[in-house]
């Protein structure tokens, strides 16, 4: 994994959760594993100012899958290979030529309140020597694997999900073991997680662009994932509040959903 791991922890007790029925456009049964059709590239943004125009086009003109993660001064993108051509030469740097496929695991809106899910996917993949990266939306887990290993990974995860769900409340690795093997650096600001339906993009466009490209502080954690009809933002309370309050007249059942728990990125 070429990037620092991002571990999530709640700052206080279990978060108030939303019924799965409130998340529109998600009609799969929990545990469904599928492969997205797109081919993906992992890149680092080396010229942020020059990347803005292409990122805006990616956000507004396409419904492509992409993730935008800013951690301190590092900004990483996972985007479709066809969309890589939108960016001028020298704007993005790809540390590897590997093409990735996204395996989407639908968990439901209450999965954020469970533990052990990533371990349930990582262990069987590691046993078969399959490298992976991990992203999450409000309702799904996204396991990103090299294209040449994607068919094997899909079969493994389809078989492993039942076993992983039986142990989601099991013991987590101890903090001492994590500290011995990783260099941990927590971000200071508490974070919130928000789900937005893509049909509301025009209403949230201005505060979303502000959060993406004009942060108040450079040393922050911010994440945006676009996956089908689902847009997911992880940001500080001020960023989340500004985006959510921009929605004035959502269709029934389409209001932005904000998990009220406070989270921290490590």
N, C-alpha and C positions, 0 to 999 in steps of 0.2 A: 504494500500500500504506500504510494509515494507522498501522501499528505498526512498531516497529524490527525489522529483520531479525535472525534468530537463525541464526548460522553455527556449524557443528559442526566440531571438529578433535580428532583423537586425541592424547592426551598421550604416547603411546609406540606402537611398531610396530603391525602389523596385528593386530586382535583375534581371539581364538579364536572360531570360528563354530560354530553348531549346524546339523546337517542340516535341510533343509527338512521332512523327514518328521516331525520331532519337534514341529512346530507343528500342532496338531490343528485341524480345521475349515477348513484352507486347501488346497483341492483344485484351484484354478485353475492354468492354465498360466502361467508367467512371461511378462509382457508383456500380459496380459489387461487391457483398459480397459473399465470399465463406469460407469454413472451411478447413484448412489444415488437412491432415490425421494424422499427427504425434501427439504423446503425449509428453508434455514438462514438464521439471522440472526447477525450479529456484534455483540457487546455488550461493554461495559466494566462491571465491578462497581464501583459507586460507594458502596455500603453493604454491606461484607463481612459484618458480623454479621447483618444482616437477610436476607442471601442464603443462609445456612447451611441453614435448614430446607428451602427449595426445592431446593437442590443435593442434599441427602440424599435427598429424594423422587425427584429425577431419577435419582440413582444406583441407588436400591433398587427403586423401583416400576416403572420403565420400562426398556426396552432401547434407548432412543433413542440416536442419534448425538449426542455432544457432546465438546467439548474444553475443558479448563481449563488456562490457562497463567498462572502468576504469575512476573513478572520485576520484582524489587525490590518496589515498592509498587503496581505496576499488575497487576490481574488481569483477564484477558480470557476471554470465553466465545464459542464458536461452538456454537449449539444450534438444534434444530428450532423452527420458528416456532410450532408448537402448544404446545411446552414453555415458550415465553416467557411464556405466560399464567399459569404457576405462580408467577411472581415478583410481589411487591407493587409498586405504582407507586413509582418513585423508587429502586428497588434497582439496576436496570440502566439503562445509558445506551447507546443505539445511535447511533453517529456517522453512520450512513447508513440509508436505508430500503431499500437494495438487498437483494433476496432472492438467496441463493447456492445453487448446486448443487455437489455433491461428485462429482468424477470420480475413481474409485478405480482405481489402477494396481497390479496385483499384481506384486511383484518377487521374492518369496521371502525367506527369513530371511538369506541371505547378501548381500543388496543393500546392507546397511550398510557393507560392505567395498569398495564401488565408488564411484568419483568421476564427476562430470559428469552425473549423472542429472537434477538440477534444471535444469541448462543445456539438456539435451535437450528438456525440456518448455517452458521459458521462451522459448527462441528462436523456435520456430514460433508460439507464442501472441502474442509481441510483434510478429512480422511481420504478424499479422492484427489488431493493435490490440485484443487481448483482455487485460484485466487479470486477475490471479489472485493468490490466496494459497495457501500451501503448508503442509500438515501431513504427518506421517508416523506410521505404526504400525510394528510390528516387521517386518511382511511386505509392507506396501503403502505407496504414496505416495497422498496425497489432494490433488488440485488443485481449489481452490475458485474458481468463476467465477460472474459474474452470471448469473441465470437466463436472461435474454434472449440471452445469448451461449453458453449451455451446449451446444446442439445443434451449433453450429459448432466449439466447443472439443473436443467428443467426437470428431468426425470428424478434426480436425487431430491430436489425440493418438493416435488409432488408426493414423493414417498415419505419425506421426513416431517411434513407439517403436522400430521396427527400426533406423532411422538413428541414434537416440540411443544404442542399445545397442552400436553399432559403434564409438562414440567415448567410451565411459565411462572408459577409461583414458588419454584424451588429456590434453594440458596444461591446467591450471587457470589462471584469471586470476591475474596476478602480485599479490603482496601490495601492491606500490607502487601499482598501479592501484586496488585496493580502498581503500587508505588515502586516496588522493586524492579519492575520490568519496563515502566514507561516514565517519560518525563512529562509531568502533569503541570499545566499552566492554565488556571481558571480565568475566565473573563469576569469582570466585576459586575457589569450591569445585569439585572434580572431580565428574563425574556418571556415573551408570550408566543403562543402558536395560534395562527388564524387560518381558517379555510374560507375561500371565496370561489363562487361559481364564475366561470369565464364570461358568462353573459353580463356580468357587472363590471367588466374591465374598463369600459368608458367612464363609469362613475368614479372609479378609484384611481384613474390614470395619473392625475397630478400628484397626489400624496405618495403613490407607489414609486413614481419616477424620482421624487424628492428623496425617498428612503433609499432607493437603489444608488443614486448617483451624487447626492448632495448630503451626506451624513453630517450630523453635528460634530461627532467625534470620529477620528480615523481609526482609533484603537477599539474597534467594536466587533461583535459577531452579528452577521445578518445573512439570512438565507431566503431564497425565493425559488420555488419549484413550479414549473408549468407542466402538467401531465394531463392531456385530454381536456376535459371540462373543469378540472380541478386546479386551482391556484392556491399555493400554500406559502405563507410568509411566517418567518420566525424573526422577531425583532424586539427592540425594547418597548416599554409600555407607551411611550410617546409616539413611536412610529406606528404601532398597531392601532392605537386610538385614532390617529389622524386618518389612517386608511379606512377603518371601520366606520367612522363618523361621516365619511364622504358619501356613503350609500344612503340616499334619501328615500327612494321608493322601490325597494326590491320586490320582485314577484313573490307570490305566496311560497313559503318554504325556501326562499333563495337568499335570505339575509346572511351576512357574514357570520361565521361561527368562531368565537374566540374561547379557547380553553383558559379558564380563569386562574389556573395554577401559575406560579412563578417558577421559571426554569433557569438554569445556568449552563453555559457551555464551558467545556474543559478541553 
